[in-house]
Amino acid sequence: MPKAEVKILNGGPTLLIDDRPVFPMLHWAPTPPIEGKWIGDRAVKDFSEAGIHLHTFCIDDIGDYIDVHPREGAVTDVRDTKRVIGVASFPHKEDYTYDFSKLDRQIEDFLDSDPEAYILLRIRLEMGAPLSISSVHSLWWRQMNPRELEVYGDGRVETQSYASKKWLQDCSDFLASLIHHLRSSSTGSRIIGISPGAGHTTEWCKESAMEGYATDYSEVMRDAFRFWLVKKYRNLNALRKAWHDPYAHFNKVEIPTPEEQVSADTYHFRDPSRTRKVIDYFEFLSELTADDIIHFCKVIKEASGWEMLAGVLYGYLLGLAWCNWFFDQGKQMETSAYQRSGHLALSKVLASPYVDFITSPYCYGFRGIGGDSAPMSIVESIRLHGKLYFIEDDTRTYLFPPDSKFGRARNLKETLSILTRTFGRVLTSSSGLWYSDWCRPDRPCPYQDEEIMKRISRFLKIGEKSLKLDRSPAGEIAVIVDEKSFLYERMNKNLDWPLVFLQKLWGLSRIGAPYDTYLLSDIDKIPDQYKCYIFLNTFHLNDEERNLIKKTVQRDGKVSVWMFASGLINEDISAENMKDLTGIGFVIDWTEWGVKMLISNFNHPITRNLPANTSFGTDLNIGPIPYINDLEAVVLGTLVYSRGMCVPGMAIKEFSDWKSIYIGAPNVPSNILRSIAEYAGVHIYSYSDDVLYADRNFICIHTVKQGEKRIFLPRKADVYDEISGDLIAKETKEFTDKLEAGETKLYYYS
């Protein structure tokens, strides 16, 4: 068995196979059938001919490798159990054996198409659900383990509970037995890792979360929640004080009702002095999900003698405001999936030595021409912890059916542009990617085009070149995301949709300078290179977090940008909490409404060159609404909302060692963010409002409007078009290039 691991090389997390650095570009191939013709052999050959020998495929049904041996037993009358009325076969819990010879044949089929293949196995451990593959094995497991199943708020029973110890043990036995087999088989010499998956499509997010159902009312989940509360509070007095309930008791705690789960007590927000029970439950749910992930990854690492990679699809903190189900089954859902997703413990997963990589698709919100290949997860925190981040590139190329949605490319030209944009995002963040090859018998594979495969082959060569260069973070803008603050919101998308989801697609990606995303929990570990900090969703901060933030940003002339309601919540909800964090005085209007910001002061360097009608905000109701009340702050914008209120909504306050900017409406345009970044001393590469990614060696630009694009470099360099190899300019600090609308260029500056 080869040894696969992730180590930091030249400042970036790097995949090593038998100590050899390998650029982490994989091909997700259709799963070879146990019997019958395989539709993926052509695609595997195409990718191997392009030089890509890293592949992954999914084991959708672990029951394919389990032989169940039922026992015969008596069938008795339900009214008289002593009266035998027949004989039937019943599968017993322990009556099964593993048969991995079937998997050997699947791997052999793979190796017939690419003899040099290294394979990462993606294994579905979910025990069925309405939209998932409900296999014979999962149905059998559910039948034999009724107490271990997730229970919906309406009483339905669908799949296993994340709190099921029986599920953990059975799946762990399967994984350990599989790895033992692979270590002793010839096919195992081509397996480099396993990605254990649960939830819908193995992405560790339950279908119930995506569909907006309240869960999990099973006994095992209730018992696990009670045990977690005992560990957190240790004694009844602490529990009762936190919950403001003199009658609370560990042995009587129940899962919050469906009504409690979706509610909030202070308009959009939850006051911890009133609704701590609900906050605790959703925090517990994410920690439980993280514990399950770490448990399975530990099994993989230890059973393989630390020779296999282990990692998961998880941490979708920039994508879960969009609760439209993964495949567009839901329409216009108002709920957010954040709290029920289980994804709000990324920091815990990243702290585990058993996890090597994190994966997510790139954001589905605006994939088409003019859009952004934004990661769903927090890339720089993943890198900071020495883990490798993979973007799953499931671009709908022009070979997909016309009704495929999600920014489907209309022709080859658009396909190449979108693929290049996504690769540019991967390259400039020292990440990896895998291409999702959704082949079907009735249509071509999505990459089955000679020009597409030529471009992907070129990407691989560029990626291999990058491994020898300085790959440390180059950004000067740090965007801070707090996973715990999502717990303090009402379960709708009114705020997170414009504040997080739209902000990354429309504002952050078009600043003209790279930005790096970090978890708030890493604030004291972030490199010192950042000049501008954007606090995206830091609604709730305890005293310790506030002190760490102050130590990080209140020095060396750094600029902090506080988005809507930053610091609003500590032990309660108050304007003083916001002032304590930002240094700016506030008044809170206890109402909710759509908020709009109009830039109203054009005498400050930040606003001087902005158009006169610069406005932004949201029509969705959010509240309470803080506005600025500080005579020492310079007001830059007017907040307009309910009853024609026109109040100070955006302001800057300068201190001796740092500067504080508050912006009281979400979805801030790129030109404002760019002006703030420039004011902070951030190097701006482009002023064209195109999507731009950059690191210390490469710049990727994806255009909205055609024309001459002027690019400013941080140092003198020779500039090359990295796709064509053409020299663009020599020994220069700036250059121009003419691009068409919707075109992507990738430059190397040496």
Beta strands, then each sheet from edge to edge (+ up, - down):
strand 1: 4-9
strand 2: 12-17
strand 3: 20-22
strand 4: 25-28
strand 5: 54-59
strand 6: 66-68
strand 7: 71-77
strand 8: 80-90
strand 9: 96-98
strand 10: 118-124
strand 11: 149-151
strand 12: 157-160
strand 13: 191-197
strand 14: 309-313
strand 15: 357-361
strand 16: 388-393
strand 17: 432-436
strand 18: 477-481
strand 19: 515-519
strand 20: 532-535
strand 21: 558-562
strand 22: 586-589
strand 23: 593-599
strand 24: 615-622
strand 25: 625-628
strand 26: 634-641
strand 27: 645-654
strand 28: 658-663
strand 29: 691-694
strand 30: 698-702
strand 31: 707-721
strand 32: 727-739
strand 33: 744-749
sheet 1: 1+ 2- 3+
sheet 2: 4+ 5+ 10+ 13+ 14+ 15+ 16+ 17+ 4+
sheet 3: 6+ 9-
sheet 4: 7+ 8-
sheet 5: 11+ 12-
sheet 6: 19+ 18+ 20+ 21+ 28+ 27- 26+ 23- 24+
sheet 7: 22+ 25-
sheet 8: 29+ 30- 33+ 31- 32+
end
